[in-house]
Amino acid sequence: VQLQASGGGVVRPGDSLRLSCVASGFTLDHEDIGWFRQAPGKEREGISCISTDGTTYAPTSVKGQFTISRDNAKNTVYLQMNGLKPEDTAVYYCAKGLCYGPEKDFSSWGQGTLVTVSS
């Protein structure tokens, strides 16, 4: 039972990326899925979450910049990131939990995918 994030890379400021989170060993349609990131030297932070009914949650810091979506037929959750900035450089992870619950209750963390924003 695991989630695997992919789609990271090296991009320039202002570019866009779409990250994918694919489940193995279970289906996503009964799970809330969250995206998190950890920048070098910083604590991990939650940046977006989507519930089973499609309701989305995001902190003010990324609202309008990041969009989470899900395709249950593909067992995948996406994170569309636009207008990337150097401070968005981080390892991005997805995990399952409850969107209104604490980060510590999220599970099935994968290895993450590295996003580097640099000119």
QUIHU-V704199 format. One record per pair of residues at least 12 apart in sequence whose ideal C-beta (glycine too) atoms are under 7 Angstrom apart, sorted by sequence separation. I is the first residue (numbers start at 0). J is the second residue. D is the distance in whole Angstrom. If there is no record, write none. Layout:
BEGIN
[[I;J;D] [I;J;D]]
END
This chain:
BEGIN
[[6;18;4] [20;32;6] [33;45;6] [34;46;5] [46;58;7] [55;67;5] [94;106;6] [95;107;5] [5;18;7] [6;19;5] [34;47;4] [65;78;6] [66;79;4] [94;107;6] [4;18;6] [5;19;5] [33;47;7] [47;61;7] [65;79;7] [94;108;5] [33;48;4] [46;61;5] [65;80;5] [4;20;5] [32;48;7] [64;80;7] [92;108;6] [93;109;7] [31;48;6] [32;49;6] [64;81;6] [76;93;6] [92;109;6] [2;20;5] [3;21;5] [31;49;7] [47;65;6] [49;67;5] [64;82;6] [31;50;5] [46;65;6] [48;67;7] [92;111;4] [2;22;6] [3;23;7] [31;51;6] [47;67;4] [49;69;5] [91;111;6] [30;51;7] [90;111;4] [91;112;5] [1;23;5] [29;51;6] [90;112;7] [1;24;6] [28;51;7] [90;113;5] [91;114;6] [0;24;4] [0;25;5] [89;114;6] [88;114;6] [49;76;6] [87;114;6] [88;115;5] [88;116;5] [87;116;5] [47;78;6] [85;116;5] [84;116;6] [85;117;6] [34;67;6] [83;116;5] [32;69;7] [27;69;7] [56;98;5] [28;71;4] [27;71;6] [32;76;4] [34;78;5] [27;74;5] [26;74;6] [50;98;5] [27;76;6] [38;88;6] [48;98;4] [38;89;4] [22;74;5] [37;89;6] [21;74;6] [36;89;4] [37;90;5] [21;75;5] [36;90;7] [20;75;6] [36;91;5] [19;75;6] [20;76;4] [34;91;6] [35;92;5] [45;102;6] [19;77;6] [18;77;7] [34;93;5] [35;94;7] [17;77;6] [18;78;4] [33;93;7] [32;93;6] [33;94;6] [17;79;5] [18;80;7] [32;95;6] [33;96;6] [16;80;5] [31;95;7] [15;80;6] [30;95;4] [31;96;6] [33;98;7] [15;81;5] [31;97;5] [16;83;7] [31;98;5] [15;83;7] [13;82;6] [14;83;5] [13;83;7] [12;83;6] [12;84;6] [33;105;6] [10;83;6] [12;85;6] [18;91;6] [20;93;3] [7;91;6] [4;91;6] [4;92;6] [4;93;5] [2;93;5] [2;94;6] [2;95;7] [18;112;6] [16;114;6] [12;116;6] [2;107;5] [4;109;5] [7;112;3] [1;107;6] [3;109;4] [6;112;6] [7;113;5] [8;114;7] [9;115;5] [10;116;6] [12;118;6] [0;107;6] [2;109;5] [4;111;6] [5;112;5] [7;114;4] [11;118;6] [1;109;6] [4;112;4] [9;117;7]]
END
